[in-house]
Amino acid sequence: MPVSELDSIVYVSSAVRLLSLEEISYLLKRARERNKEYGITGVLLYIGGNFMQYIEGPKDNLDIIYKIIREDGQHKGLIPISREAIESRQFGDWSMAYQTRDVEGYVGSPGERKLIDLILETPSDNPSAARIVLHSFWDRGGS
Ligand SMILES: Cc1cc2nc3c(=O)[nH]c(=O)nc-3n(C[C@H](O)[C@H](O)[C@H](O)COP(=O)(O)O)c2cc1C
């Protein structure tokens, strides 16, 4: 059986308006349902009205999900940061991990914080451009 090629995408975008907790919960619920169905995993950050998302999965399915995401009217100004083939998943256990923070600092459990630290960790020898941009986005609080 052919092994599907795994691809990964990172993008940033802005919410069209500040989304309520209920709206985010619904978005996540729908995203997780569909991602499970399509074998997509990843993480979504929501900071000060901006999104940063990392998604990974079989190339064809990733295209389908990315199209759904791009066409969602709840956000605008989507900027693709990277699209790279990957050897293995970084978020295999998460149909869509979620993290948010406000000006007071992190909202969420220490476990969630570890998760974010994980993706912000840059390999010392060859940091990918996506991670650098991601890191500065995170440092600036998404503004
Ligand atoms: C920032 C952002 C991230 C999203 N991520 C995903 C995702 O990972 N997977 C997915 O299937 N849909 C994703 N969506 C789409 C929404 O989950 C969903 O389509 C939307 O809430 C409308 O729900 P509906 O599909 O029931 O109309 C995303 C939307 C936005 C704005």
The ligand as an SDF file (V2000), in Angstrom:
LIG
                    3D

 31 33  0  0  0  0  0  0  0  0999 V2000
   -8.6460   30.1410   12.4060 C   0  0  0  0  0  0  0  0  0  0  0  0
   -9.4430   29.0180   11.8900 C   0  0  0  0  0  0  0  0  0  0  0  0
   -8.9420   27.7200   11.9780 C   0  0  0  0  0  0  0  0  0  0  0  0
   -9.6650   26.6480   11.4750 C   0  0  0  0  0  0  0  0  0  0  0  0
   -9.1310   25.4010   11.5300 N   0  0  0  0  0  0  0  0  0  0  0  0
   -9.8000   24.3700   11.0050 C   0  0  0  0  0  0  0  0  0  0  0  0
   -9.2290   23.0640   10.9980 C   0  0  0  0  0  0  0  0  0  0  0  0
   -8.1300   22.8210   11.4810 O   0  0  0  0  0  0  0  0  0  0  0  0
   -9.9660   22.0760   10.4290 N   0  0  0  0  0  0  0  0  0  0  0  0
  -11.1960   22.2770    9.8780 C   0  0  0  0  0  0  0  0  0  0  0  0
  -11.7910   21.3360    9.3960 O   0  0  0  0  0  0  0  0  0  0  0  0
  -11.7620   23.5000    9.8990 N   0  0  0  0  0  0  0  0  0  0  0  0
  -11.0990   24.5430   10.4280 C   0  0  0  0  0  0  0  0  0  0  0  0
  -11.6720   25.8010   10.4210 N   0  0  0  0  0  0  0  0  0  0  0  0
  -13.0510   25.9460    9.9090 C   0  0  0  0  0  0  0  0  0  0  0  0
  -14.0800   25.9330   11.0340 C   0  0  0  0  0  0  0  0  0  0  0  0
  -13.8310   24.9390   11.9670 O   0  0  0  0  0  0  0  0  0  0  0  0
  -15.5300   25.6950   10.5630 C   0  0  0  0  0  0  0  0  0  0  0  0
  -15.5930   25.4620    9.2250 O   0  0  0  0  0  0  0  0  0  0  0  0
  -16.3670   26.8710   10.9150 C   0  0  0  0  0  0  0  0  0  0  0  0
  -16.3880   27.0530   12.3030 O   0  0  0  0  0  0  0  0  0  0  0  0
  -17.8070   26.7430   10.3520 C   0  0  0  0  0  0  0  0  0  0  0  0
  -18.4210   25.5750   10.7360 O   0  0  0  0  0  0  0  0  0  0  0  0
  -19.1980   24.6650    9.6910 P   0  0  0  0  0  0  0  0  0  0  0  0
  -18.1580   23.8990    8.9620 O   0  0  0  0  0  0  0  0  0  0  0  0
  -20.0930   23.8160   10.5090 O   0  0  0  0  0  0  0  0  0  0  0  0
  -19.9260   25.6060    8.7750 O   0  0  0  0  0  0  0  0  0  0  0  0
  -10.9570   26.8630   10.9000 C   0  0  0  0  0  0  0  0  0  0  0  0
  -11.4610   28.1580   10.8590 C   0  0  0  0  0  0  0  0  0  0  0  0
  -10.7230   29.2340   11.3360 C   0  0  0  0  0  0  0  0  0  0  0  0
  -11.2900   30.6200   11.2650 C   0  0  0  0  0  0  0  0  0  0  0  0
  1  2  1  0
  2  3  1  0
  2 30  2  0
  3  4  2  0
  4  5  1  0
  4 28  1  0
  5  6  2  0
  6  7  1  0
  6 13  1  0
  7  8  2  0
  7  9  1  0
  9 10  1  0
 10 11  2  0
 10 12  1  0
 12 13  2  0
 13 14  1  0
 14 15  1  0
 14 28  1  0
 15 16  1  0
 16 17  1  0
 16 18  1  0
 18 19  1  0
 18 20  1  0
 20 21  1  0
 20 22  1  0
 22 23  1  0
 23 24  1  0
 24 25  2  0
 24 26  1  0
 24 27  1  0
 28 29  2  0
 29 30  1  0
 30 31  1  0
M  END
$$$$
